[in-house]
Amino acid sequence: MPLRPGLRSKLFSGCSEVQETIVISRVHLAVGICYDASMSLLNKNAPLGLVCSLLLATMAAGQGNPATGILDFSARITPTAARPEPVRQFTFYILTKSYADVCKEVEAGDVLIPREQFIDELKVSPELKTWLMAHEILDLTMPGLDKAVTPDDVIHVPEFLLAYQRSNSGGVTNGIPKPKYAEADKTAHPEKYEKQKQEYYAALKKFIQAHPETENGMELELDGVNPQRKWVKLESDHRKRISRLAPDMAQTKYMTTKVDTDLDGHARLTGIPAGNYWISTLDLNANAGDARLRWDVPVTIQAGQATRIDLTNLNATDARAASAQ
């Protein structure tokens, strides 16, 4: 409805809040919507500020919020040799950061002790620490350890020497040299002790070189000094901390909203600010048959538009493979 010049001057002369930059066509639309209400207020000598507030509120309601969009998605899992099944009543989180990157952020603040520091803090001989530093091995009880342990290693690493002696004791190995030095001579006759000790080491090294198979089974005697068990526990505790802290960080720092799917595996969200997001299940698995899936799928919300996406096996992560890493 056209606005008479006199009425327009009367409406705006006392409204300091109204800016002259408002497009006149929008004012016309707003006045057309609330004309009767404003005229009623004016006839009752209502303050002009109240009339202006009504007009501005009507304009804002008419314009809506053009900076938001709609997200519409469905989630389905296809088990092996089976039909797709909807992911029913499952919670999905809309994040402003990839959950994988959230986990990396948590890991950066909870760093696993370096391997070198771990070895240095072990309560084993310095010779064994040096050997571990030089080899990509922590499990001293693994089959085939003898392939990595040389005759020199057996002689110079006390733990290896003791394991070799034990695995070949009791007459199970014919011809193996026997030490002639006695611990009593270590202080009473140190020169004699050292000479006989070196002679024994030389004879034993020569014997191992001639009979490498005698190293087989020494790994069974190293369980007491095996660092692998402690290292596995450190890694396990580290993963548990990440699994506990990452979901909390994702929800408190990066979550825009969350939604539960319906019985058809469908969900729809409105009023999402335009921008880049990730549809995530965090560390929760969606299960169907033999399938265990997680999603962390990027999506872009555009202002005034509806974005549609299908969550399937193709854009999911196999949770079983992830947990095995």
C-alpha positions in Angstrom: 0.0 0.0 0.0 1.6 3.4 -0.9 2.5 5.5 2.0 1.4 9.2 1.9 4.3 11.6 2.2 2.7 13.4 5.3 2.3 10.1 7.1 5.8 8.9 6.2 7.2 12.1 7.7 5.2 11.8 10.8 6.2 8.2 11.4 9.9 8.7 10.9 10.5 12.2 12.4 10.6 10.9 16.0 12.4 7.5 15.4 16.1 7.9 16.0 16.6 4.2 15.6 15.5 4.2 11.9 18.3 4.7 9.5 17.7 6.7 6.3 19.5 3.9 4.4 16.5 1.6 4.7 15.2 0.9 1.2 11.8 2.5 0.7 10.4 -0.6 -1.0 10.9 -2.6 2.2 9.3 0.1 4.3 6.3 0.0 2.0 6.1 -3.8 2.4 6.4 -3.6 6.2 3.7 -0.8 6.4 1.4 -2.8 4.2 1.7 -5.8 6.6 1.1 -3.8 9.8 -0.8 -0.8 8.5 -4.0 -1.4 10.5 -2.0 -2.0 13.7 0.1 1.1 13.3 -2.9 3.3 12.4 -4.7 2.0 15.5 -1.7 2.9 17.7 -1.5 6.4 16.1 -5.2 7.0 16.6 -4.7 6.3 20.3 -1.8 8.8 20.4 0.7 6.0 21.1 4.4 7.0 21.1 6.0 7.1 17.7 8.8 4.9 19.0 6.4 2.1 19.6 5.1 2.4 16.1 8.6 2.4 14.7 9.5 -0.7 16.8 6.5 -2.5 15.3 7.5 -1.6 11.8 11.1 -2.7 12.2 10.1 -6.0 13.9 7.7 -6.7 11.0 10.4 -6.0 8.4 12.9 -8.3 10.2 10.3 -11.1 10.3 9.5 -10.6 6.7 13.1 -10.8 5.6 14.0 -14.0 7.6 17.6 -15.1 8.0 19.3 -15.4 4.6 22.6 -16.5 6.2 21.4 -20.0 7.2 20.7 -23.2 5.3 19.2 -26.7 5.6 21.0 -30.0 6.1 19.1 -33.1 5.0 20.8 -36.5 5.2 20.1 -40.2 5.4 22.4 -42.9 6.8 22.4 -46.5 5.6 24.7 -49.5 6.2 25.1 -52.4 3.8 26.3 -55.6 5.6 28.2 -58.2 3.6 25.9 -59.9 1.1 22.8 -58.1 2.5 20.5 -55.2 1.7 21.1 -51.7 3.0 19.6 -51.0 6.4 18.7 -47.6 7.8 20.7 -46.3 10.8 17.7 -45.8 13.1 17.6 -43.5 16.1 21.3 -42.9 16.0 22.9 -39.6 17.1 24.9 -37.6 14.6 27.0 -34.6 15.5 27.5 -31.5 13.3 31.0 -30.3 13.9 33.0 -27.3 12.7 36.2 -29.5 12.6 36.8 -33.0 11.4 36.7 -35.5 14.3 39.9 -37.0 13.0 41.6 -33.6 13.4 40.0 -33.2 16.8 41.7 -36.5 17.8 45.0 -35.2 16.5 44.5 -32.0 18.5 44.0 -34.1 21.7 47.0 -36.3 20.9 49.1 -33.2 20.5 48.3 -32.3 24.1 48.8 -35.9 25.4 51.9 -37.1 23.6 53.1 -40.7 24.0 56.5 -41.0 25.5 59.2 -41.3 22.8 60.6 -44.8 22.3 64.1 -43.6 23.1 63.0 -42.2 26.4 61.1 -45.3 27.2 64.1 -47.5 26.6 66.4 -45.2 28.6 64.1 -45.5 31.6 64.0 -49.3 31.5 65.5 -51.2 34.4 67.9 -53.3 32.3 71.6 -53.4 31.6 73.1 -50.5 29.6 74.2 -53.1 27.0 70.6 -54.2 26.4 69.5 -50.6 26.2 72.1 -50.0 23.5 70.9 -53.1 21.6 67.3 -52.0 21.8 68.2 -48.5 20.5 69.9 -50.1 17.5 67.1 -52.4 16.6 63.4 -52.0 15.8 62.5 -54.6 18.3 60.9 -54.3 21.7 59.4 -57.8 22.0 62.3 -60.0 23.2 60.0 -63.0 23.3 59.0 -63.0 19.7 59.6 -66.0 17.6 62.7 -65.6 15.4 64.5 -63.4 17.9 67.6 -65.5 17.4 67.9 -64.2 13.8 68.4 -60.7 15.2 70.9 -61.7 17.9 74.4 -62.3 16.9 77.1 -64.3 18.8 78.7 -61.0 19.8 75.3 -59.9 21.2 75.0 -63.0 23.3 78.5 -62.5 24.7 78.2 -58.7 25.4 74.6 -58.3 26.6 74.2 -59.9 30.0 70.4 -60.6 29.6 71.1 -62.5 26.3 74.0 -64.4 27.8 72.0 -65.6 30.8 69.0 -66.5 28.5 71.4 -68.5 26.2 73.0 -70.3 29.1 69.6 -71.2 30.6 68.1 -72.4 27.3 71.2 -74.7 26.8 71.6 -75.9 30.3 70.9 -79.3 31.8 72.8 -81.3 29.2 70.5 -80.5 26.3 73.4 -79.1 24.2 76.4 -81.3 23.6 79.8 -79.7 23.5 78.8 -76.3 24.9 81.7 -74.7 26.7 81.5 -74.4 30.5 82.9 -71.5 32.5 86.0 -72.3 34.6 86.1 -69.0 36.5 84.5 -68.8 39.9 82.9 -65.7 41.5 85.1 -66.2 44.5 88.2 -65.4 42.3 86.7 -62.1 41.3 88.1 -60.5 44.4 90.6 -63.0 45.6 92.3 -63.5 42.2 91.0 -60.9 39.8 93.5 -61.4 37.1 92.9 -65.2 37.0 89.1 -64.5 37.1 89.3 -62.1 34.2 91.6 -64.4 32.1 89.3 -67.4 32.5 86.2 -65.3 31.8 87.6 -64.0 28.5 88.7 -67.5 27.6 85.1 -68.7 28.2 83.6 -65.9 26.2 85.9 -66.6 23.3 85.1 -70.4 23.3 81.4 -69.7 23.7 81.4 -67.2 20.8 83.2 -69.8 18.6 80.7 -72.4 19.6 77.7 -70.3 18.8 79.1 -69.4 15.4 79.5 -73.1 14.7 76.1 -73.9 16.1 73.7 -71.0 15.5 70.7 -73.3 16.1 71.6 -73.2 19.8 70.1 -69.7 20.0 66.7 -71.2 19.3 64.5 -70.9 22.4 66.5 -68.2 24.3 63.5 -65.9 23.7 61.6 -68.1 26.2 64.0 -67.1 28.9 63.7 -63.3 28.3 60.1 -62.8 29.5 61.2 -61.3 32.8 63.1 -58.5 31.1 60.8 -58.1 28.0 59.9 -54.4 27.6 57.1 -55.1 25.1 54.5 -55.7 27.8 55.1 -52.3 29.4 55.2 -50.5 26.0 51.8 -52.1 25.1 50.3 -50.9 28.3 51.6 -47.3 27.7 50.1 -47.4 24.2 46.8 -48.8 25.5 46.5 -46.2 28.2 47.3 -43.5 25.7 44.5 -44.6 23.3 42.1 -44.8 26.2 42.8 -41.2 27.2 42.3 -40.1 23.6 39.1 -42.0 23.3 37.9 -40.3 26.5 39.0 -36.8 25.8 38.3 -36.4 22.0 34.5 -36.8 22.2 34.4 -34.3 25.1 36.4 -31.8 23.1 34.4 -32.3 20.0 31.1 -31.6 21.8 32.3 -28.7 23.9 34.5 -26.9 21.4 33.4 -27.8 17.9 29.8 -29.0 18.0 27.2 -26.8 16.2 24.3 -29.1 16.9 23.3 -32.8 17.0 20.4 -34.8 15.8 18.9 -38.3 16.1 17.8 -40.1 12.9 14.3 -41.4 12.6 13.2 -44.9 12.0 14.1 -44.5 8.3 17.6 -43.3 9.1 16.7 -39.8 8.0 17.4 -36.4 9.7 16.8 -32.8 8.8 18.3 -29.7 10.4 17.2 -26.1 9.6 18.8 -22.8 10.5 22.4 -23.9 10.2 24.7 -21.0 9.6 26.4 -21.1 6.2 29.8 -22.7 6.3 31.8 -25.9 6.3 31.0 -28.7 8.7 31.5 -32.4 9.3 28.7 -35.0 9.9 30.3 -37.2 12.6 29.5 -40.2 14.8 32.5 -39.3 17.0 33.9 -42.6 18.3 30.5 -44.4 18.2 29.9 -47.3 15.8 26.8 -47.8 13.7 26.3 -51.5 13.5 24.4 -53.7 11.1 25.2 -57.4 10.5 29.0 -57.7 10.2 29.4 -54.0 9.5 30.8 -51.6 12.1 30.9 -48.1 10.6 31.8 -44.5 11.7 31.3 -41.3 9.7 33.3 -38.1 9.6 32.0 -36.6 6.3 32.6 -33.0 5.2 29.6 -31.0 4.1 29.1 -27.3 3.0 26.0 -25.4 4.0 25.1 -22.6 1.7 22.8 -19.7 2.7 19.2 -20.1 1.7 19.8 -23.6 0.2 19.1 -27.2 1.3 22.1 -29.5 1.2 21.3 -33.2 0.8 23.8 -36.0 1.5 23.7 -39.8 1.8 25.8 -41.6 4.4 26.8 -45.1 3.2 29.6 -47.6 3.4 31.4 -45.7 0.7 32.0 -42.5 2.8 32.3 -44.3 6.1 35.3 -45.7 8.0 35.4 -49.4 9.0 35.6 -49.2 12.8 37.1 -52.7 13.1 40.1 -51.7 10.9 40.6 -48.5 12.8 40.7 -50.2 16.2 43.2 -52.8 14.9 45.7 -50.0 14.1 
